[in-house]
Amino acid sequence: MHLTGRSCHDNKSQRADPFIVLSRIIAGKTKCVKDPFST
């Protein structure tokens, strides 16, 4: 949860970074996908 706030702040600074954006999206997607898949 605390990662979202930090992500929003970093997102403004590292928004043009495709690598970071991709990593953030994958991390967020994996977290959501890992939940239902793990069950």
Phi and psi in radians as a Rosetta constraint file:
Dihedral C 1 N 2 CA 2 C 2 CIRCULARHARMONIC -1.163 0.35
Dihedral N 2 CA 2 C 2 N 3 CIRCULARHARMONIC -0.318 0.35
Dihedral C 2 N 3 CA 3 C 3 CIRCULARHARMONIC -1.250 0.35
Dihedral N 3 CA 3 C 3 N 4 CIRCULARHARMONIC -0.558 0.35
Dihedral C 3 N 4 CA 4 C 4 CIRCULARHARMONIC -1.073 0.35
Dihedral N 4 CA 4 C 4 N 5 CIRCULARHARMONIC -0.810 0.35
Dihedral C 4 N 5 CA 5 C 5 CIRCULARHARMONIC -1.085 0.35
Dihedral N 5 CA 5 C 5 N 6 CIRCULARHARMONIC -0.742 0.35
Dihedral C 5 N 6 CA 6 C 6 CIRCULARHARMONIC -1.197 0.35
Dihedral N 6 CA 6 C 6 N 7 CIRCULARHARMONIC -0.653 0.35
Dihedral C 6 N 7 CA 7 C 7 CIRCULARHARMONIC -1.115 0.35
Dihedral N 7 CA 7 C 7 N 8 CIRCULARHARMONIC -0.724 0.35
Dihedral C 7 N 8 CA 8 C 8 CIRCULARHARMONIC -1.078 0.35
Dihedral N 8 CA 8 C 8 N 9 CIRCULARHARMONIC -0.722 0.35
Dihedral C 8 N 9 CA 9 C 9 CIRCULARHARMONIC -1.205 0.35
Dihedral N 9 CA 9 C 9 N 10 CIRCULARHARMONIC -0.792 0.35
Dihedral C 9 N 10 CA 10 C 10 CIRCULARHARMONIC -1.223 0.35
Dihedral N 10 CA 10 C 10 N 11 CIRCULARHARMONIC -0.540 0.35
Dihedral C 10 N 11 CA 11 C 11 CIRCULARHARMONIC -1.041 0.35
Dihedral N 11 CA 11 C 11 N 12 CIRCULARHARMONIC -0.608 0.35
Dihedral C 11 N 12 CA 12 C 12 CIRCULARHARMONIC -1.213 0.35
Dihedral N 12 CA 12 C 12 N 13 CIRCULARHARMONIC -0.578 0.35
Dihedral C 12 N 13 CA 13 C 13 CIRCULARHARMONIC -1.531 0.35
Dihedral N 13 CA 13 C 13 N 14 CIRCULARHARMONIC -0.724 0.35
Dihedral C 13 N 14 CA 14 C 14 CIRCULARHARMONIC -1.944 0.35
Dihedral N 14 CA 14 C 14 N 15 CIRCULARHARMONIC 0.854 0.35
Dihedral C 14 N 15 CA 15 C 15 CIRCULARHARMONIC -1.479 0.35
Dihedral N 15 CA 15 C 15 N 16 CIRCULARHARMONIC -0.518 0.35
Dihedral C 15 N 16 CA 16 C 16 CIRCULARHARMONIC -1.407 0.35
Dihedral N 16 CA 16 C 16 N 17 CIRCULARHARMONIC -0.167 0.35
Dihedral C 16 N 17 CA 17 C 17 CIRCULARHARMONIC -1.411 0.35
Dihedral N 17 CA 17 C 17 N 18 CIRCULARHARMONIC 1.855 0.35
Dihedral C 17 N 18 CA 18 C 18 CIRCULARHARMONIC -1.137 0.35
Dihedral N 18 CA 18 C 18 N 19 CIRCULARHARMONIC -0.593 0.35
Dihedral C 18 N 19 CA 19 C 19 CIRCULARHARMONIC -1.123 0.35
Dihedral N 19 CA 19 C 19 N 20 CIRCULARHARMONIC -0.806 0.35
Dihedral C 19 N 20 CA 20 C 20 CIRCULARHARMONIC -1.207 0.35
Dihedral N 20 CA 20 C 20 N 21 CIRCULARHARMONIC -0.734 0.35
Dihedral C 20 N 21 CA 21 C 21 CIRCULARHARMONIC -1.091 0.35
Dihedral N 21 CA 21 C 21 N 22 CIRCULARHARMONIC -0.743 0.35
Dihedral C 21 N 22 CA 22 C 22 CIRCULARHARMONIC -1.116 0.35
Dihedral N 22 CA 22 C 22 N 23 CIRCULARHARMONIC -0.770 0.35
Dihedral C 22 N 23 CA 23 C 23 CIRCULARHARMONIC -1.059 0.35
Dihedral N 23 CA 23 C 23 N 24 CIRCULARHARMONIC -0.719 0.35
Dihedral C 23 N 24 CA 24 C 24 CIRCULARHARMONIC -1.158 0.35
Dihedral N 24 CA 24 C 24 N 25 CIRCULARHARMONIC -0.766 0.35
Dihedral C 24 N 25 CA 25 C 25 CIRCULARHARMONIC -1.149 0.35
Dihedral N 25 CA 25 C 25 N 26 CIRCULARHARMONIC -0.774 0.35
Dihedral C 25 N 26 CA 26 C 26 CIRCULARHARMONIC -1.092 0.35
Dihedral N 26 CA 26 C 26 N 27 CIRCULARHARMONIC -0.763 0.35
Dihedral C 26 N 27 CA 27 C 27 CIRCULARHARMONIC -1.085 0.35
Dihedral N 27 CA 27 C 27 N 28 CIRCULARHARMONIC -0.762 0.35
Dihedral C 27 N 28 CA 28 C 28 CIRCULARHARMONIC -1.211 0.35
Dihedral N 28 CA 28 C 28 N 29 CIRCULARHARMONIC -0.722 0.35
Dihedral C 28 N 29 CA 29 C 29 CIRCULARHARMONIC -1.173 0.35
Dihedral N 29 CA 29 C 29 N 30 CIRCULARHARMONIC -0.757 0.35
Dihedral C 29 N 30 CA 30 C 30 CIRCULARHARMONIC -1.076 0.35
Dihedral N 30 CA 30 C 30 N 31 CIRCULARHARMONIC -0.671 0.35
Dihedral C 30 N 31 CA 31 C 31 CIRCULARHARMONIC -1.125 0.35
Dihedral N 31 CA 31 C 31 N 32 CIRCULARHARMONIC -0.733 0.35
Dihedral C 31 N 32 CA 32 C 32 CIRCULARHARMONIC -1.305 0.35
Dihedral N 32 CA 32 C 32 N 33 CIRCULARHARMONIC -0.673 0.35
Dihedral C 32 N 33 CA 33 C 33 CIRCULARHARMONIC -1.324 0.35
Dihedral N 33 CA 33 C 33 N 34 CIRCULARHARMONIC -0.596 0.35
Dihedral C 33 N 34 CA 34 C 34 CIRCULARHARMONIC -1.176 0.35
Dihedral N 34 CA 34 C 34 N 35 CIRCULARHARMONIC -0.519 0.35
Dihedral C 34 N 35 CA 35 C 35 CIRCULARHARMONIC -1.090 0.35
Dihedral N 35 CA 35 C 35 N 36 CIRCULARHARMONIC -1.022 0.35
Dihedral C 35 N 36 CA 36 C 36 CIRCULARHARMONIC -1.209 0.35
Dihedral N 36 CA 36 C 36 N 37 CIRCULARHARMONIC -0.595 0.35
Dihedral C 36 N 37 CA 37 C 37 CIRCULARHARMONIC -1.228 0.35
Dihedral N 37 CA 37 C 37 N 38 CIRCULARHARMONIC -0.583 0.35
Dihedral C 37 N 38 CA 38 C 38 CIRCULARHARMONIC -1.231 0.35
Dihedral N 38 CA 38 C 38 N 39 CIRCULARHARMONIC -0.622 0.35
